[in-house]
Amino acid sequence: MAVNVHAVHTIPSMNFNRRRFLKSAAMASVATPAALWSKVPGANEDIRVAVVGFNSRGQDHIDNFRKLKGVRVVALCDVDRTVLDQTAAKLAAEGNPVATFTDVRKLLEQPDIDAISTATPNHWHALISVWACQHGKDVYVEKPVSHSVWEGRQIVKAARKHRRIVQTGTQSRSSPALQEAVAWLQEGKLGKIQFARGLCFKPRQSIGRVSSPTHVPDTIDYDLWCGPTPILPLFRKRLHYDWHWVYQNGNGDVGNQGIHQMDIARWFLGEKRVSNGVLSVGGRLGYFDDGDTPNSQIVIHDYDTAPLIFEVRGLPKSKIFQAPELWTKNMPEYHHTQIGVVISYEEGIVVIPSSYTEVVIQDNKGNEIKRFQGSGNHYLNFIQAVRSRRRSDLNADIEEGHISSALCHLGNISHRLGEKLGPPALRERLKNNEVATEALGRLLEHLEANEVDLIRSPLTLGALLEVDSVNELFYDNAPANHLLREYGRPPFFVPEIS
């Protein structure tokens, strides 16, 4: 089937009987000299790591790389001078002096850095990763690896072209418990898989609402913080962290937490590409603030093996728990799980909690029949692959990270192209699909328990999108294809890698 990215495909009335559900240029020319490909530390040499972006998750990068034998954290880069100076001073006091940078481009020019580890906001992930590959650096990049589908594919191409080791920050891939469980279940021990469901029932209170732009502290280089995105006035109370809930910089909880759960679910499904199609139902409900990503959402991916479902709940069990001191301790559950993966097989249920250190196998009556346990070191796995120069040694090669990140982006694209509908219309449009109907029913019950008026604040039924999973494009849908890529601003363009 030819892909026409210029034609607009109008989704009729989601007639699930008609077919199976969801298919029933700055630095772009930088060249890495061939000599750099072989200029890697030997078995007895230290790996010199620089950490980029560490106001939150990046602190874990610093701490864990410093614990590894034969690894030195030699440089830090952050656009927030206060965060940068405080962390550098702390390391110096501990006997680990580091070079400091606010501009990652200056950092990448340093010849005495072997690897870049980055936990910046999502809109910087791809650009830093591609630039690092072009400069002969290996990369550990946090999840999601990109802010759009096209960006993620460019990282994969850059890693291959420049022969770089690029690890995705999906730590579950280094868990022996999950590795052993995947192998055991793919032998057919519980029969065929019926569906895989990821969960993010995580408290998300309002980020507030401002009526005028918030002042960005002078210690932050806001131009560099924005990077590839437009420089706009800051219309939220906090610059840091709350960017997760604004599409310009983040990807909502589908991208923040969902990348972990959808990656695990896809791993158990044994699928190696993006899905054949996608549908979202969701909204930002229960409060009115400066965020624009859903706090309540269902994303359903159509795979040949079985459906992959991801569910977000940001509100607590019910309205009475919305007091700030009660919210975080009273979140809903599914199979006694709030954040994790639940996989249904013909002959049992698999529950994977968010710790990624165990997998519980149950029969269809809920009786435990087997348990896998064990934890791994994802940072160590990256360093081992840096030394061996074999990307096959990576537990979470960038290709895996790109595909799972793309699942997040596809779900959000469906949402952004959707239409607002009340509960009766939603039920009518989804009535021919059992998986969607069941998930919608539980979501509606949850929102009603939180006294959300779904007539005044309706959910959004996302566009039903068919996907060319080989070329990572939508069939016959120009608006959706347009959202697969972001185009940056000078000089912060993600290079197109041939």
N, C-alpha and C positions, 0 to 999 in steps of 0.2 A: 504494500500500500504506500503510495507516494505521500510525502509529507508536504503540505502546502502551508507555509507559515504566514502567508498573506491573507488567506481566506478566514472569515469569521464563522465559526461553527455555533449555531444556536441550539442549545440543549432543549429538547422539547419539554416533556412533562415527566422525565425520569421514568419512562416506561420500562420497568425491569423485566417485563414479560417479553419485550421485543428482542432483547439480547441478554446475555449473561451480564450481571452487574459489573460495571466498569471493564467491559469486554466479555459478560457472563461468559601619551604612550610614552610616559617617562620611564626610562630604564628598560624599555622593551628591547632595545638593541644590545643590552649588556651581554657580553659573551663570556663564558667561563673557560679559561684556557684549559686545554687537555691536561696540562701538568697538575692542575688542581685536583683532577679526578683521582690521581694516585697519591696526592699529598695528604695522607691521613695518618693519624698517630699509630705507632706500632703497638704491639701487645703490652709493652712496658712503659709506654708514654701516657701522660695525662691527656684526657679529653677536656678541652677548654670550652666551657659553656657560657653563653650570655643569655640572660633572661630579660624578655621584653614585655612590659605590662605586668605589674604585680601588686596592684592595690587590693586585689582580692585573691582569686585563684592562683595567681602567679607566685604568691608567697609559698604555696605548697611546692611549686617547681623549685624554688630556691632551696628550701629545706631538704627536699629529697635528693636533689643532685649533689648537695654538699655531703650527704651521708654515704655516697657511693665511692668505693675505693677506685683510685685512678681517675677521678673526675674533679675538676676545679671550676667553681663559678668565678669567672674572671671579670665580668662586666655586667652592668645593669642599664636598662633603658626604660624611661617612663616620661611621659609628657607632663606629669605632675611633679614639679620640682620638690615640693614638700615630701611626698611619698618617696621620691628618689633619694633625697639627701638623708632622710631618717633611716631608710633601709641600708644605705651604704655605710652610714655611721655605725649602725648596729653590727654589720658584718666586720667592719674594721676593728671594732672593740673586741670582737671574737677572734681576731687574728686572721681575718679573710678580707684584706683590702681589695677593692674592685674599681675598675674604671667606670665612669658614669657618662651617660648620654641622654639627651632629650629627643634627638632626631635619629631614628633608626637607620636612616641612610648613612650617617656618619659611622654608626656602629658597624654596619655591614662592610665598610671599607677596610676595617681592621684585619690584617692578615693573620693575627695570632689568635683568632677565634675559630673553633672547629664546628660548633653547633649553636643554633639559635633555639631557645625554648620560649614560646609566646603564649600569653593568656590575656591579650588585649581584648577590648570589645570586638564583637563578631565582624564588624565591617572592615577591620584591619587584618583579619586572619589570612586571607588569600594573598593580599598584596605583600605582606611580610614574608610569607612562605615562598612565593615565587621569586621575589627579590633575593632571598637568602639562597635559594637553589642556584640562581644565576651567579651569585658571588662564591659558589663553591662551599656553602655551609650545609650541614645536615640540619634537620628541623624536627622539633617536637611541637605540634600545634594543637591547641585546645579545641574542644568541640563547641559548636559545629565548626568544621574546618573552613567554612566559607559563609558568606552572607547571601549567596545565590548559587543556583545550580551551575551556571557557566563558569563562575569563579572557581568552584571546586574542581572542575575538570581541568582547568589551567594549572592547578597545583600538581595534579597527577602527571600532566604532560611535562611540566618543568622538572619534576623529580626524575622522570624517565630520561628526558633529554640530557640533563646535567649529571645523571648517575648519582643522585642524592638519596640518602636514607631519610624518609619522612614518616614519622609516627603520629598517629591520631590519638588524642587524649581520652580514649574510651577504655578506661582501666579494666573493665570487665573482661576484655579479650585476653588479659594476662592471668585470669583466675583459673587455677587448676580445676576448681569445682565445676565451673562452666564448661571448660574444655572437655572434661571427662563426661559430663552429662550430655553434651551435644553428641559426642561419639556414641554413647550408650543408646540414646534415643533414636539416632539416625540409623541404628541397626534394626529399628522396628519393634522395640521392646514393648511399647504401648500402642502399637498399631499406627494407623495414619493420623497425622495431625489434622485437626479440624479448624482451629484458628489460634492465632497468637495475639495476646492483648497486653499492651504496655500501659502502665498507670503512672500518673503524676497527680496524686491527690495531696497537694502541697499548699500550705497557707499563703495566700497572696492578698494582703490588705491593700487598700487604696494607696497610691503614691501621692495623692493630693492633687490640688488644682491651683494654678496660678493665673492671675489676670494680667500680669505684665512680665516681661522677660526677667529671668533670674540672672544675677551677676555671676559671671565666671571668675573665680579668683585669679589674680594676676600671676600667681605661681604656676598656673596651668597654661600651656601653649595650646589654645583652643583651635587654632588652625591645624596643628598637627593632630590634635585629638579627633577632629572631624575627618581628616585624611581624605579618603575617596568620596565622602559624602558632602553635600552642600554645607556651607557655613551659614547656619541659621541662628536666630536668637534662641536661647535656651528657655523653652516653655515647659519646665517642670522644676520641682524644688531641688532635686539632686542631679548633678551631672553623672556621678558614679553609680554604678549598679542598676539604677532605674532605667538605663538605656535598654535593658533587656525587653522592656514592655513598650518600646517604640519601634515601629518597623524600619525607620530610617537607619537605625544602628543595631537592633536586636531582632530576634525571631520568636519572641514569646516563649512560653514554656514548652511548646512543641520543639523549638530549637534549643532551649536551655537545658531542659531535662529529658525531653522526648528523644533526642539523639541517642542517649544511653539505652533507653528501653526499646526503641525501634531497631537499634543495632543488634541488641540481644535477640529480639524476636526474629529478625531477618536471618541471623546466624542459625537459630534453631530450625527455621524454615528451609535453610540451605539455598536461599536465593542469592544470586550474585549480581543482579542488576536492579535498577529502579523498577517500580511496579508497573503493571499494565495500565493502571488508572487509579484515580484518587477522588475522594469526596470528603468534604469537611462540613460539620455542623457546629456552630459555636457563636460566642459573643463575649463582650466585656460587660458583665452584668453584676448587679448588686450595689454598685456605686458609680459615680461619674467623676473621672479623674483625667489626668493628662496622658494616660496610656492609651494605645490604640490596638494592642494585640489581645486576643481572647484570654479570659481567665477561666472560661468554661468551654470545652471543645471536645469533639470527637473527630478523629481523622481515620478514614478507612482506605487501606491500600489493597488493590486487587492483585494477587499473585496466583500463579498457576497452582502452587502447592496448596495454599489456603489463604484466607484473608488475614491481613495484619491490621490490627486496630490499636489506636492510641487514644487515651482519654485523659483530659485535664479537668481537675476540679480545684479552683482557687478559693472557693467559699467553704465555710465549715459545714458540719452536719446539718445545722438548721439555724434559723434566725437568732435563737437564744444564745448561741455560742459566738456571735459576732462581736462581743466585747473583746477589746484587745488582749486582755489577759487570758481569755478562754479560747480564742481562735486557734492558736497553734496546737493545742492539745486535743482538739475535737474535730478532726478531719474524717470524712467518710472513708469506707474501706470496701474492697472487693476481694473476696476469698481471704479475709483477714490481712490484706495488704494495702498499703497506701501509696508507696513508691516502689515499683518493681514490675515484674512480668509474670503473667499467668497464661499458660499454654494448655489448651484442651486437646487431648488425644482421644481416640476411640475407646481406649481402655484405662484412662486416667487423666490426672491433672498434674501439671508441673508448676511450682511456685518458686520464683526467683526474687528474693528481697533485694533492696537497693544496696546492701553491703557488698554484693557480688562475691561473697565468700562461701555461699552454700546454695544448693539446689535441692528442693524437697519434692520427692515424687510421691503422689497419692493415687489410690484407686478411685473409682467413681463414687465411692461412698465417703471419701475424705480420709481414709485410713492411710497412714504413711507406710510406704513399702520400700523406700530407698532414700538415702540422703548422701549427697556429694558435698564435701567440705574442703576448704583450702584457699589460701590467698597467694597472690603473686606480686611482683614488683614491676610495674609497667615502665618506670624510668630505667631500671636496670636492663629490661629487655631492649629498650632503645639503644642504650650504650653498647650492649653486646652486639647489636646489629651494626652500629657505627664502626666497631672494631672489625667485624667479619666482612663488612661491605656486601652482605647478602640481604636484600630486602625480604627474602623468604624467611629470614630469621625474625622479622617483626611480627608481633602478635596483632598489630592494628596498622598495617600498611595504609598509606594515604588513599589507595583505591577503595578500601573498605570504608574509611572515614568519609570519603566523598559520596559514596552511594547512600550511606545512612543519613548524612547531612542533607542530601538531595531529597530524601523522603520527607524531611521536615519542611523544606522549601516548597515542595509540591503541595503539601497539605495547606500551607499558608496561602499559596496562590489560589487554590480552590476557594478558600475563605474570602479572599480579597475580591474575587469576581462574583461573589454570591448575592443573594437577595434575602431581605428580611421577611420572615413568615411567622405567623402565629402557630401555636401547637396543633390545631386541627389541620391546617394546610401542610405542616411538616409531616404529620402522621400519614396523610393522604399520599404525599409525594414519595414516601419511603415504604409504603405498606407492602410492596412486593419483595422487599429484601429483609429476611429474618434477622441477619446480623445488625443491620442499621436500625431496624425497628426496636430490637431489644436494647441496644445501647442508648437510643434516643429516649426510650421509656424511663430508664434509670436517671438520665440527665434531667429530664423534665421533673421527675419526682424530687430530685435534689434541689433544683431551682425553686420549685414550689415550697419546699421546706424552708428555704431562705427568704420566702415571701417576695420573690422577684415577680413583678408584673410583666408577664410575657406578651401582653397585648401592647402596653406602652413601650416596653423595651424588648422587642422580639429577638429571637435567635436568627442567625444568618445561615441559610442553606447554601452551602458553597456550590460552585459550578462543578458539574460532573465532567471530569476531564479524562480523556483517553490519551495514553502515553505511548510514544514510540520509544520503548525502553532501550533499544540499541543506540539510537542517536540522541537520546535524552531531550526530546522535543515533544510537544503536544500535537496531536493530529488536528489539523484544520482549525486552529484557534489562535489568531494573531494576538489578541490581547493577553492570553495566557503565555504565549511564547515571548512576548515582550518582557514579561516579568521574570523570565529565566535568567536575565542578565542585568547587571547594573553597569553604568558606563563611566563612573568616576568623575573627577574634576582635575584640571591641571594643578600640579604635575603628578597627581596620585592616580594613575591608571593601572589597573591590573593588565599586564602584557598578555596579548594573545599569542599562545605558544603553538608553533607549527609542529 
